[in-house]
Amino acid sequence: MQFPDTVRILLLDDDPDMATELSDSMGRDPDRKFSVTQETELDPALHRLLRDTYDIVFVDYDLGNLKGDIFAYTATLSKTGMPVVLLTGFPKHSLDTDTRVLLARSRIHYLDKAKLGTLDWEGFLAGLLE
């Protein structure tokens, strides 16, 4: 699959500054355009997911009283083939057992938020969008 001209991203994260952080870290590539749409609550994010078209969904693992892994799994079921990335500030081994099993048995990818600023976005996205 070839990269779209603009990579459309849906971000579900209760931190309102996360969209800026994600856009800034991706924006180091002058040849790539990103459009990040952020929702901070589950219901509006689900409506956007079902209504609009996105290339990738990023979901925060810790959404306060909710775990983002359930939304991530829902996204993989509703948009077959669309990459879904579970964002977290926790090391993978410290996630609860259900989430680790879900990551192992689904098309959900894991990304540590601490690596956003140093990630090779071109390589990461190429792996997701191919």
One Martini backbone bead per residue (centre of mass of N, CA, C, O) as a GRO file, in nm:
protein
  130
    1MET     BB    1   0.097   0.036   0.022
    2GLN     BB    2   0.044   0.362  -0.023
    3PHE     BB    3   0.080   0.658   0.079
    4PRO     BB    4  -0.092   0.903   0.169
    5ASP     BB    5  -0.088   1.234   0.147
    6THR     BB    6  -0.278   1.211   0.401
    7VAL     BB    7  -0.267   1.121   0.733
    8ARG     BB    8  -0.540   0.985   0.903
    9ILE     BB    9  -0.611   1.060   1.251
   10LEU     BB   10  -0.730   0.893   1.536
   11LEU     BB   11  -0.760   1.028   1.873
   12LEU     BB   12  -0.771   0.867   2.197
   13ASP     BB   13  -0.740   1.116   2.457
   14ASP     BB   14  -0.753   1.278   2.776
   15ASP     BB   15  -0.519   1.448   2.665
   16PRO     BB   16  -0.529   1.754   2.505
   17ASP     BB   17  -0.203   1.755   2.418
   18MET     BB   18  -0.156   1.496   2.239
   19ALA     BB   19  -0.203   1.597   1.949
   20THR     BB   20   0.038   1.787   1.945
   21GLU     BB   21   0.256   1.581   2.014
   22LEU     BB   22   0.203   1.394   1.775
   23SER     BB   23   0.230   1.600   1.546
   24ASP     BB   24   0.516   1.699   1.616
   25SER     BB   25   0.661   1.421   1.590
   26MET     BB   26   0.567   1.377   1.288
   27GLY     BB   27   0.654   1.671   1.161
   28ARG     BB   28   0.963   1.608   1.078
   29ASP     BB   29   0.830   1.533   0.802
   30PRO     BB   30   0.808   1.729   0.515
   31ASP     BB   31   0.664   1.496   0.316
   32ARG     BB   32   0.445   1.478   0.546
   33LYS     BB   33   0.098   1.449   0.619
   34PHE     BB   34  -0.109   1.536   0.904
   35SER     BB   35  -0.431   1.435   1.051
   36VAL     BB   36  -0.549   1.522   1.373
   37THR     BB   37  -0.811   1.368   1.558
   38GLN     BB   38  -0.952   1.455   1.872
   39GLU     BB   39  -1.063   1.262   2.149
   40THR     BB   40  -1.162   1.246   2.510
   41GLU     BB   41  -1.408   1.057   2.442
   42LEU     BB   42  -1.568   0.774   2.359
   43ASP     BB   43  -1.830   0.842   2.202
   44PRO     BB   44  -1.716   1.046   1.992
   45ALA     BB   45  -1.506   0.846   1.881
   46LEU     BB   46  -1.705   0.635   1.778
   47HIS     BB   47  -1.856   0.816   1.581
   48ARG     BB   48  -1.611   0.886   1.407
   49LEU     BB   49  -1.526   0.601   1.329
   50LEU     BB   50  -1.807   0.534   1.181
   51ARG     BB   51  -1.822   0.803   0.991
   52ASP     BB   52  -1.525   0.820   0.925
   53THR     BB   53  -1.198   0.851   0.773
   54TYR     BB   54  -0.913   0.642   0.847
   55ASP     BB   55  -0.579   0.516   0.873
   56ILE     BB   56  -0.549   0.569   1.192
   57VAL     BB   57  -0.548   0.450   1.536
   58PHE     BB   58  -0.521   0.616   1.849
   59VAL     BB   59  -0.491   0.476   2.190
   60ASP     BB   60  -0.536   0.514   2.510
   61TYR     BB   61  -0.507   0.313   2.781
   62ASP     BB   62  -0.554   0.558   2.995
   63LEU     BB   63  -0.902   0.678   3.057
   64GLY     BB   64  -0.926   0.656   3.356
   65ASN     BB   65  -1.219   0.467   3.385
   66LEU     BB   66  -1.078   0.354   3.125
   67LYS     BB   67  -0.990   0.127   2.872
   68GLY     BB   68  -0.853   0.142   2.547
   69ASP     BB   69  -0.862  -0.160   2.446
   70ILE     BB   70  -1.162  -0.174   2.374
   71PHE     BB   71  -1.160   0.037   2.152
   72ALA     BB   72  -0.940  -0.092   1.983
   73TYR     BB   73  -1.099  -0.349   1.923
   74THR     BB   74  -1.342  -0.214   1.794
   75ALA     BB   75  -1.181  -0.089   1.560
   76THR     BB   76  -1.093  -0.361   1.429
   77LEU     BB   77  -1.390  -0.454   1.371
   78SER     BB   78  -1.506  -0.194   1.210
   79LYS     BB   79  -1.202  -0.161   1.057
   80THR     BB   80  -1.081  -0.353   0.851
   81GLY     BB   81  -0.721  -0.311   0.842
   82MET     BB   82  -0.694  -0.094   1.042
   83PRO     BB   83  -0.477   0.062   1.223
   84VAL     BB   84  -0.396   0.003   1.575
   85VAL     BB   85  -0.286   0.210   1.856
   86LEU     BB   86  -0.146   0.161   2.172
   87LEU     BB   87  -0.111   0.401   2.413
   88THR     BB   88   0.166   0.432   2.655
   89GLY     BB   89   0.350   0.476   2.974
   90PHE     BB   90   0.381   0.170   2.976
   91PRO     BB   91   0.513  -0.111   2.995
   92LYS     BB   92   0.419  -0.397   2.853
   93HIS     BB   93   0.464  -0.587   3.112
   94SER     BB   94   0.252  -0.392   3.295
   95LEU     BB   95   0.019  -0.489   3.173
   96ASP     BB   96  -0.250  -0.642   3.167
   97THR     BB   97  -0.332  -0.952   3.072
   98ASP     BB   98  -0.562  -0.891   2.872
   99THR     BB   99  -0.396  -0.689   2.701
  100ARG     BB  100  -0.164  -0.876   2.620
  101VAL     BB  101  -0.344  -1.078   2.473
  102LEU     BB  102  -0.468  -0.880   2.271
  103LEU     BB  103  -0.199  -0.802   2.136
  104ALA     BB  104  -0.122  -1.100   2.050
  105ARG     BB  105  -0.433  -1.157   1.898
  106SER     BB  106  -0.404  -0.892   1.731
  107ARG     BB  107  -0.391  -0.573   1.538
  108ILE     BB  108  -0.259  -0.444   1.781
  109HIS     BB  109  -0.051  -0.183   1.868
  110TYR     BB  110   0.244  -0.079   2.039
  111LEU     BB  111   0.308   0.243   2.224
  112ASP     BB  112   0.537   0.442   2.370
  113LYS     BB  113   0.522   0.770   2.460
  114ALA     BB  114   0.835   0.814   2.510
  115LYS     BB  115   0.891   0.758   2.177
  116LEU     BB  116   0.776   0.988   1.999
  117GLY     BB  117   1.042   1.179   1.958
  118THR     BB  118   1.226   0.907   1.834
  119LEU     BB  119   1.065   0.804   1.614
  120ASP     BB  120   1.036   0.622   1.313
  121TRP     BB  121   0.777   0.709   1.130
  122GLU     BB  122   0.821   0.593   0.853
  123GLY     BB  123   0.859   0.297   0.947
  124PHE     BB  124   0.610   0.264   1.123
  125LEU     BB  125   0.395   0.338   0.905
  126ALA     BB  126   0.478   0.135   0.692
  127GLY     BB  127   0.407  -0.114   0.869
  128LEU     BB  128   0.096  -0.033   0.892
  129LEU     BB  129   0.020   0.046   0.569
  130GLU     BB  130   0.095  -0.241   0.419
   0.00000   0.00000   0.00000
